[in-house]
Amino acid sequence: MLVHSRTGRWAARGLFLVLFVPLFALPLIVIVAASFSTNWSGAFPSGPTAAHYTSAVRGESLQALTTSLVTALTASVLALTVGTWAALAAAALGKGGKRLLDTLFMLPVAVPSVVVGLAVLVAFSQPPVLLNGTRWIVILAHTLLVTAFAHQSVSAAIVRLDPMYEQAAASLGARPSYVLWKVKLPLLLPSLNAAAGLCFALSMGELSATMMLYPPDWMPLPVRIFTATDRGSLFTGSAIAVVLMGTTLLVLLAVSRVRTRAFFR
């Protein structure tokens, strides 16, 4: 910890608790409490029940969870592939070219996501590339929204790489493709795992652009939560939200395990 005095450490911890509990912990506690309640007319919920989770893991909710997982995993793989390739290409460019490439990749997150959704809807609702009404337009929008984070994460890791490893491999006669696959990418593996986890989490929670694009047979879980709460089913929507949070955390935990092993290797 950067604060060395005992009083300063206790003050920093107290400030952290004061900021963390009302801003981050309390909203999550409210959602979890609502998911186990049938009524909330006072300061605390009443009518404890687990029935909301029955509908949260069956039928349309289970299908929506599967849709979100497939969308997030596909978008994460595509974003990581494109973002990594662009970061490696930008590292070989001059300052002007790198700045231009970084700007292009940051554009989707520099504007509201609903604008990205509208742009994708307009661009792919007419031939020759007609994606409107299919699952692919949702996956494409998610990929556009999360690729910038993969690109920035890998770009930052490339800057920190010691060029000595690549130079040593090249001096021993290794081809550029061999240096890339056997030297550079393994060194970037922890950052790649971190970028994949970030892309997955962002895609699992994306709503604004998805609301404009999803077809009836491809409804992600955030849309399911919105429709449930919009119809007044607040407690069922809370249970579905807990399922969404739990699933996302489990996947991120698995990714962190891979990242830890990659780091020590």
N, C-alpha and C positions, 0 to 999 in steps of 0.2 A: 504494500500500500504506500502511496506517495506521501501520506501524512505520517510523520514520525512520532509526534508527541501523543501521549495516551489520551489527553483531553481532545485533541484534534481528531483522533480516530473515532472516539465515541460521538463527537459532534457530527462527523461525516456519516456514521452509521445511523444516527438519529435522523439526519436530514434525508438519507436514503429511504428510511421507513416512512417518514412523513410524506415523501413524494410518491413512493412505490405503492403504498396501500390504497390511497384514494384514487390514484390515476390508473393503476394496472390490476392490482389484486382484487379490489372491491367489485369492479364490473364483472370479473370472472366468477367471483363468489355468488353474485346476484343471479347470473345465468344458471349456474349449477343448482342453486337453491330453487329457482323457478322450475327447473326441469323435474324436480321431485315433488311439486306442489299441485294442488287442484284449485287453490284460491289464494289471493294475495290482496286483501282489502285493508290490512293494517300495516304496522311497521315490519312485521315478519310474515313469511308465508305460512299457510295452514293446509291441512289435508294432505299429509305426506303420502306419496304413491310413486311406484315405479312403472305405472302403466304407460306413461308417455314414451318410454323407451321401447315398448313393444311395437308401436307404430314407427318409431325412429329407425328401427333395424329391419323392417319388413316392407314388402310391397314397393310403392313408388319411392319411398325414402332410400331403401336399399339400392334400387336401380339408380337413383340420383347419386348415391355415394360411389357406386361403380363407375358411373359416367365421370364424376369428378376425378377419380383416381386415374382412369384411362387418359382423360384430357391433360391432367397435370403431369403425368409421367411422359406422355408423348411430347407435350410442349417443352418440358424440361430437357429431354434428350435433344430435340431440335434446336432449342435455344443454346444449349451447351456446345453443340457441334458448330453452329454458325458463329456464336460468340467467341469460341476458342480460335476458330480459323481466322476470324477478323482480327483478334488480338495478336495472333502470330504474324499476320500480314502487316498490321500496323506497326509492329516492332521493327520491321525491315524498311519502313518508309521514313522519309524525313519528317521534320516537325510539322510542316504544313500539311502533308498528306495524313499524318497521324491525327492531327487536330480535326481535319475534315471528316475522317472516318469515325472518330469518337463522337463528333457532333451528329452525324447521321444515325448512329446507333442510340444516341440519347434522345432523339426527337420523340419517340413514342411515349417516353415517361416525362417529357417536358410539357406535354399537353394533357388535358383530362382524358381518362381512359374512355369516357363516353364518346369523345371525338375520334379516338382510334377505332372504336366500334362502328361509328357512322362511316368513317373512311373505308373500312373493310367491307361494310355492307354495300356502299355505293360502287366500290371497285370490282366486287365479285358477284354482282347480281345480274350481270349481262355476259353473253358469250364474248370472247372465246373461253374464258375461265369462269364457269358458273358454279359457285359454291354455296350460294344462298339456299337455305333449307336443308343443308347437310351438316354433319358433325364437323367436317373439315374447316368450315368457316369459324367455328368456335375455337378449334385447336389453333388455327392460324392467328386469330386475334390474341389468344393467350401467349403464343410464341412471340409475337411482336412486342407484347407488353413486358415480357421477362427477359428477352435476349439482352437488353441493355445492361441488366445486372450481371449476367454471365460475362459479358464482354468487359465490363469495368473490373470485375473481380479477377479475371484471368490477366487483364492488362496490368493491374497492380502487381500481381505475382511475377509476371515476366520482368518487370523493372527491377525486382529484388533478386532475380536469379544471378548467380555468379557466372560470368561468361567463361571462366576457367574450365568448367566441365566440358562445354561444347568445344572449346579450343583444344583440349587434351584429346578428345575423341577424334576430332578432325585431323590432328597431327599424327594420329595412329592409322590414318587412312580410311576412317569411317565416312561413308557417303552421307550427304545431307539428310536423306530420308531415314537412314539408320540413326543419325544423331537425334532427329526429331522423335522417333518412336521409342528409342532405347535410353535416351539421356534426358531430353527436354521435357517430354510429357510425363515421365515418372516423377521428375522433380516438381512438376506442376500438379500432381495428383491431389495433394491436400486442398489446394485452392479450387481444383475442379470439383471435388466433392462438396466443398462449402458452397460453391456457385450452384451446383445441382440442388442442394437442399434449399437454398434461398429461392430459386426458380420454382421448385415444387410448392413451397409454402405460399408464395405469392399467387400462383395459379389456383391453388385450392380455395383461396379466399376471394378471388376476383368476381365481381358482380356487375359493375356498371356496363362494361362493354358486352358482357355475356347476356344481359337482359335485352339488348338490341338484336342479338344474333341467334340465340339458341332455337332450334326447331323443337316441335313437341316431343319427339322421340329421343332428344338428347338434352335433358335438363340437368345441369350440374347441381350439386347440393346447396350452394349459396342461394340459387334461385328458388329451390324448394323451401329453404328457410324463409325467404322473403314472402313467398306466396302463402305459407302457413301463418305467419304473423299478420299479413295483410288481411287474411280472412278472420282474424281474431283469435287464432289458436296459438296464443303466446307461449303457453307452457309446453305444448308439443314442439313449437319452433325452438324453444330453449333446449329441449332434449336433443333435437337434431343438431343444433349448434354444438352441444357438448360432444356428440358423436364426431362431428367434423373436426373439432379441436383435438380429440383423442386420436383420431386416425392420422392427422397431420403430425402430431407429436411422435407417434410410433414410427412413422416413416423417417422423420428427422432424426430420431434416436438411432435407427438402423444406419442412416447415412453418416452420423457422427462416429459410429463404431468403425465404419470403413475408413473414415478420415483419420481416426486415431491410429489404426494399423498402418495406414499409408504414411503417416507422419513418422512413426518409429522406424518403419522400413527405410 
